[in-house]
Amino acid sequence: MRLSYFELPEGPTPVLRGRAQGRKIRETQEGIMLFSYKAKSKEGLITEGVLYGSDRFYIAHELRSHGSTPLSIKEKNTRFLDKLTGLTAVFSKVSVNEQILFTKNLGGMLKAGLSLSRALSVLKKQTKNTTMNKVLTSLIDDINSGGTLSSGLQKFPEFFSRLFVSMTKAGEESGNLSDALSDIGLNLEKSHALTKKIRGALIYPGVILSAMIVIGVLMFAFVVPTLASTFKELGVVLPTSTRVLIFFGNFFSHNLILTFVIIIGVVVGLYMLLRANFMSKYIDYTILQIPVIGNLAKELNTARTARTISSLLLAGVSIIRAVEITEDIVQNVYYKKVLNDAKIAVEKGISFSKVFEDNDKLYPIMMSEMVQVGEETGKLSDMLLEIALFYETEIENKTKNLSTIIEPVLMIIIGSGVGFFAISMISPLYSILGEIK
């Protein structure tokens, strides 16, 4: 497919003929970057191209304004320095805890009457994070130059989400920036707490399975060859399962380092495969089908959807814009599709609750019922907040017991492995005893 170059910073987006003009724009306009994109047209055709813009959100907006649905947007670093900067950014970050402190402290200082520039300067003096220091320096420069906080935050999409920027912008427009920052901090806290609980519950089985693999390899490498030599001396006829174990035992004992390299390679390969774009729908579907985990994933996506839309509506963002932002925040591709359908439905004047009602396999019935009540009473944001609080509590209670539920499953897996190993290695010994009798 032919790549097209658009000039996006101002006015309509004329097509640039040639790479020289594209390079000229990049060199002459500060803050304009080159992005490669893949989008789906109204006719269902997949198109690829290259656009210039200030950030990914700008590119997505432009694509949608031309009737296309963005599928992927990636920054193209064409210079070695750009690539080196991108590599450095991987090792430097602003953690969620630092973002929470940033919003709470900044909101508190603004409520106390400090100017935005001075409040940011105070935060800059307090922070010990080098990356955060650079971010605050950039924000201070933008404010002193007549810019806004939201436009400054928009320059750092890797640290500040679209939800963060949109709520900040809504707070600026309504004159309640301090309250908006407080809401952002609360939203970040809730989301971070839920993520930590789920990760914490999954760490235990992860550690157990990893230890089981390491111990298994070491047993194969040091125990099995010793038993194999004994069986060989006695001339015992070995069953198939025992011969398989001995084969792996001999391989591991002679290639122990290679074995661990292969295991690490397989883990890294699976990790890369699972992160590949084409695997997203298969992984997301599988997660939703797993007992217990699937229900937890559904409740998590429901809570995240409800809280995000509620927060944006309370901040003064339009319903269509709120749903569009929420679509970017949820991770599961099936929930993204539902939210995209919801946005289209609202644009056509169809009831917002109807979309959730038609997708009751993903969103519980409570979601559509509460949204319908919110639409009828004019308190949609309040109803969505109630849904978020309910399912956040449900998730918290379930994650407390998740380790208890996983333990029996782990015991069955470990017991099966140990049992197979024991039977395979002990059955030849019984045959020897039988011959002695």
C-alpha positions in Angstrom: 0.0 0.0 0.0 1.2 3.5 -0.7 2.1 5.7 2.3 0.6 9.1 2.5 2.0 12.2 4.3 -0.5 14.7 5.8 0.2 18.1 7.3 -1.9 18.1 10.5 -0.9 21.0 12.7 -3.4 23.6 11.4 -6.3 23.9 9.0 -7.4 21.2 6.6 -5.1 18.3 6.0 -3.7 18.6 2.5 -1.7 15.7 1.1 2.0 16.4 0.9 3.6 15.3 -2.3 7.1 13.9 -1.5 9.2 13.2 1.5 11.2 16.5 1.3 8.1 18.4 2.3 7.4 16.0 5.2 11.0 16.4 6.5 10.7 20.2 6.2 7.6 20.3 8.4 9.3 18.1 11.0 12.3 20.3 11.1 10.5 23.7 11.1 7.6 23.0 13.5 8.5 22.3 17.1 6.7 19.4 18.8 5.5 17.8 15.5 6.3 14.1 15.2 6.0 11.4 12.6 3.6 8.6 13.2 2.8 5.4 11.3 -0.8 4.3 11.5 -3.1 1.5 10.4 -6.8 2.3 10.1 -10.1 0.8 8.9 -12.2 2.9 6.4 -16.0 3.1 6.4 -15.9 0.6 3.5 -14.0 -1.9 5.7 -10.7 -1.5 3.9 -7.5 -1.6 6.0 -5.2 1.3 5.1 -1.7 2.2 6.3 0.2 5.5 6.2 2.3 8.1 7.9 1.0 11.3 9.5 2.5 14.3 11.2 1.0 15.5 14.5 1.7 16.5 18.0 0.8 13.1 19.6 -1.1 9.9 19.1 -4.4 11.4 20.3 -4.2 14.1 17.6 -3.6 11.5 14.9 -6.5 9.4 16.1 -8.8 12.5 16.1 -7.7 13.3 12.5 -8.3 9.8 11.3 -11.8 9.7 12.9 -12.6 13.1 11.4 -11.9 11.6 8.0 -14.2 8.6 8.7 -11.6 6.0 9.5 -11.3 3.9 12.7 -7.7 3.8 14.0 -6.3 0.3 14.6 -2.8 1.2 15.6 -0.7 4.4 15.9 3.1 4.2 16.4 5.7 7.0 16.5 8.3 6.7 13.8 11.8 7.6 15.1 13.9 8.2 12.0 17.0 9.5 13.6 19.5 7.7 15.8 19.1 10.3 18.5 15.3 9.8 18.5 15.8 6.0 18.8 18.4 6.6 21.6 15.9 8.9 23.4 13.1 6.3 23.0 15.4 3.6 24.5 16.3 5.8 27.4 12.5 6.4 28.1 12.0 2.7 28.7 14.3 2.8 31.8 12.8 6.1 33.1 9.2 6.4 34.1 6.7 8.3 36.3 5.0 5.7 38.6 1.3 5.7 39.3 2.1 6.6 43.0 4.0 9.6 41.8 1.1 10.6 39.5 -1.3 10.3 42.5 1.0 12.5 44.7 1.3 14.9 41.8 -2.5 15.3 41.4 -3.3 15.5 45.2 -0.5 17.9 46.0 -1.1 20.1 43.0 -4.9 20.2 43.7 -4.3 21.0 47.4 -2.0 23.9 46.6 -4.4 25.3 44.0 -7.2 25.2 46.6 -4.9 27.0 49.0 -4.6 29.9 46.6 -1.2 29.3 45.0 -0.8 30.0 41.3 -0.4 27.1 38.9 3.2 28.0 38.0 4.3 28.4 41.6 2.6 25.1 42.7 4.4 23.3 39.9 7.7 24.9 41.1 7.1 23.7 44.6 6.5 20.1 43.3 9.6 20.3 41.2 11.7 21.1 44.3 10.2 18.2 46.2 10.5 15.5 43.6 13.5 13.2 43.6 12.6 11.4 40.3 14.7 12.7 37.5 12.1 12.0 34.8 9.3 13.7 36.9 11.7 16.7 37.3 12.0 17.0 33.6 8.2 16.7 33.1 7.6 19.5 35.7 10.2 21.7 34.1 8.4 21.3 30.8 5.0 22.0 32.4 6.3 25.2 34.1 7.8 26.4 30.8 4.4 25.8 29.0 2.5 27.6 31.8 4.9 30.6 31.7 4.6 30.8 28.0 0.8 31.1 28.2 -0.1 27.4 27.7 -2.4 25.2 29.7 -1.7 22.4 32.0 -3.6 19.9 29.9 -1.6 20.8 26.7 1.6 20.4 28.7 0.5 17.0 30.0 -0.5 15.9 26.5 3.2 16.0 25.5 3.8 13.0 27.8 1.3 10.3 26.8 3.6 7.6 28.1 3.1 9.0 31.6 -0.3 10.7 31.6 -3.2 8.9 30.1 -5.9 10.3 27.8 -8.3 10.2 30.7 -5.9 12.2 32.8 -5.5 14.9 30.1 -9.2 15.1 29.3 -10.3 15.5 32.9 -7.6 18.2 33.4 -8.8 20.0 30.3 -12.4 19.8 31.5 -11.4 21.2 34.9 -9.6 24.1 33.2 -12.6 24.9 31.0 -15.0 24.8 34.0 -12.7 26.7 36.3 -12.5 23.8 38.8 -9.0 22.5 38.1 -8.3 21.7 41.7 -11.5 19.6 42.0 -10.7 17.9 38.7 -7.2 17.0 40.0 -8.7 15.6 43.1 -11.0 13.4 41.1 -8.1 12.3 38.9 -6.1 11.3 42.0 -9.1 9.3 43.4 -9.6 7.6 40.0 -5.9 6.7 39.8 -6.0 5.4 43.4 -9.0 3.1 42.8 -7.6 1.8 39.5 -4.1 1.2 40.9 -5.5 -0.5 44.0 -7.6 -3.0 41.9 -4.6 -3.8 39.7 -2.4 -4.4 42.7 -4.9 -6.7 44.3 -5.2 -8.8 41.2 -1.5 -9.0 40.5 -0.9 -9.8 44.2 -3.3 -12.7 44.0 -1.6 -14.1 40.9 2.0 -13.8 42.2 1.6 -16.8 44.5 0.7 -19.3 41.8 3.4 -17.8 39.6 6.1 -18.3 42.2 4.9 -21.9 43.0 4.9 -23.0 39.3 8.3 -21.4 38.6 9.8 -23.2 41.6 8.2 -26.4 40.5 9.8 -26.1 37.0 13.2 -25.4 38.5 13.0 -28.3 41.0 11.7 -30.6 38.3 14.6 -29.8 36.0 17.2 -30.4 38.8 15.6 -33.7 39.7 15.7 -34.8 36.1 19.3 -33.8 35.8 20.6 -35.3 39.1 18.2 -38.0 40.3 16.9 -39.7 37.2 20.4 -40.5 35.7 21.4 -42.3 39.0 18.2 -44.4 38.9 18.7 -45.1 35.2 22.2 -46.5 35.7 20.8 -48.8 38.4 18.0 -50.1 36.2 20.6 -50.6 33.4 22.9 -52.7 35.7 20.0 -54.8 36.8 18.7 -55.3 33.2 15.1 -54.3 34.1 12.6 -54.0 31.3 11.4 -50.4 31.6 7.8 -49.2 30.9 7.4 -46.4 28.3 6.8 -43.6 30.9 10.1 -44.5 32.6 12.0 -44.5 29.4 10.6 -41.1 28.6 11.7 -39.7 31.9 15.2 -41.3 31.5 15.5 -39.7 28.1 14.8 -36.2 29.4 17.0 -36.9 32.5 20.0 -37.8 30.3 19.4 -34.7 28.1 19.1 -32.3 31.1 22.1 -33.8 32.9 24.4 -33.4 29.9 22.9 -30.0 28.8 21.9 -28.3 32.0 22.9 -24.8 31.0 21.3 -25.3 27.5 18.1 -26.5 29.2 17.7 -23.3 31.3 18.6 -21.2 28.2 15.8 -23.1 26.3 13.3 -22.5 29.1 14.1 -18.8 29.3 13.9 -18.6 25.5 10.4 -20.3 25.5 9.2 -18.0 28.3 10.5 -14.9 26.4 9.0 -16.2 23.1 5.6 -16.8 24.7 5.7 -13.4 26.3 6.4 -11.8 22.9 3.8 -13.9 21.2 1.2 -13.0 23.8 2.0 -9.3 23.3 1.6 -9.5 19.5 -1.4 -7.6 18.2 -2.9 -10.5 16.2 -3.1 -12.5 19.5 -5.1 -10.0 21.4 -8.6 -11.3 20.5 -7.6 -14.9 21.2 -6.0 -14.0 24.6 -8.9 -11.8 25.6 -11.4 -14.4 24.7 -9.6 -17.1 26.6 -9.3 -15.0 29.7 -13.1 -14.4 29.7 -13.7 -18.2 29.4 -11.5 -19.2 32.4 -13.6 -20.1 35.5 -13.3 -17.5 38.3 -10.7 -15.5 36.4 -13.2 -14.8 33.6 -15.9 -13.5 36.0 -13.2 -11.4 37.7 -12.1 -9.9 34.3 -15.7 -9.1 33.4 -16.3 -7.3 36.7 -13.0 -5.4 36.4 -13.8 -4.2 32.9 -17.3 -3.2 34.1 -16.0 -1.3 37.0 -13.3 0.4 34.9 -15.9 1.4 32.2 -18.4 2.8 34.8 -15.8 4.7 36.8 -14.1 6.2 33.8 -17.3 7.4 32.1 -18.7 8.7 35.4 -15.5 10.7 36.2 -15.5 12.2 32.7 -19.2 13.1 32.8 -18.8 14.7 36.3 -15.8 16.7 34.9 -18.1 18.1 32.1 -16.9 16.0 29.2 -19.6 15.1 26.6 -21.0 11.5 26.7 -19.6 10.7 23.2 -16.1 12.0 24.1 -16.3 10.1 27.5 -17.1 6.8 25.8 -14.4 7.4 23.2 -11.8 7.9 25.9 -13.0 4.9 27.8 -12.6 2.8 24.7 -8.9 3.6 24.7 -8.5 2.9 28.4 -10.1 -0.6 28.6 -7.7 -3.3 27.5 -9.9 -6.1 26.3 -10.7 -5.9 22.5 -14.3 -7.2 23.0 -15.0 -4.4 25.5 -13.4 -1.9 23.1 -15.9 -3.0 20.4 -18.9 -2.7 22.7 -17.8 0.9 23.6 -17.2 1.7 20.0 -20.8 0.5 19.3 -22.1 2.6 22.2 -20.4 5.7 20.8 -22.0 5.1 17.4 -25.4 4.4 19.0 -25.3 7.6 21.0 -24.4 9.6 17.9 -27.5 8.1 16.2 -29.7 8.9 19.2 -30.1 5.3 20.3 -30.3 4.7 24.1 -26.9 4.3 25.8 -28.3 1.4 27.9 -29.5 -0.5 24.9 -25.9 -1.3 23.9 -25.1 -2.8 27.3 -28.4 -4.7 27.2 -27.4 -6.3 23.9 -24.0 -7.3 25.3 -25.1 -9.0 28.5 -22.4 -11.7 28.1 -19.8 -9.0 28.7 -21.6 -6.5 30.9 -23.9 -7.7 33.7 -27.6 -6.9 33.5 -27.1 -4.5 36.4 -25.1 -2.3 34.1 -27.8 -1.8 31.5 -30.5 -1.4 34.2 -28.6 1.2 36.2 -27.6 3.1 33.0 -31.3 3.1 31.9 -32.3 4.6 35.3 -29.6 7.2 35.0 -30.8 8.2 31.5 -34.4 8.5 32.7 -33.6 10.5 35.8 -30.7 12.6 34.3 -28.3 11.2 36.9 -26.2 8.9 34.6 -22.9 9.8 36.2 -24.2 9.0 39.7 -25.6 5.7 38.6 -22.3 4.8 36.9 -20.4 5.7 40.0 -22.7 3.3 42.0 -21.9 0.5 39.6 -18.2 1.2 39.8 -18.3 1.2 43.6 -20.3 -2.0 43.7 -18.1 -4.0 41.4 -14.9 -2.6 42.9 -16.1 -4.0 46.3 -16.9 -7.3 44.6 -13.4 -7.5 43.1 -11.8 -6.7 46.4 -13.7 -9.5 48.2 -13.0 -12.0 45.4 -9.2 -11.2 45.2 -8.9 -11.9 49.0 -10.1 -15.4 48.4 -8.5 -16.0 45.0 -5.3 -17.5 46.6 -7.5 -19.9 48.6 -9.3 -21.0 45.3 -6.0 -21.4 43.4 -4.3 -23.5 46.1 -6.3 -26.7 45.4 -5.7 -26.3 41.7 -2.0 -26.0 42.3 -2.0 -29.0 44.6 -3.7 -31.1 41.9 -1.1 -30.0 39.3 1.8 -30.6 41.6 0.4 -33.9 42.9 -0.2 -35.1 39.3 3.4 -34.3 38.3 4.9 -35.9 41.5 2.6 -38.9 41.1 3.6 -39.5 37.5 7.3 -39.2 38.4 7.0 -41.6 41.4 5.0 -44.3 39.6 7.3 -44.2 36.6 10.4 -44.6 38.7 9.0 -47.0 41.3 7.2 -49.5 39.0 10.6 -50.9 37.7 11.7 -51.5 41.3 8.5 -53.5 42.0 9.2 -55.6 39.0 12.7 -56.3 40.4 11.2 -57.3 43.7 8.8 -59.6 42.0 11.6 -61.4 40.1 13.5 -61.8 43.4 10.5 -63.6 44.9 
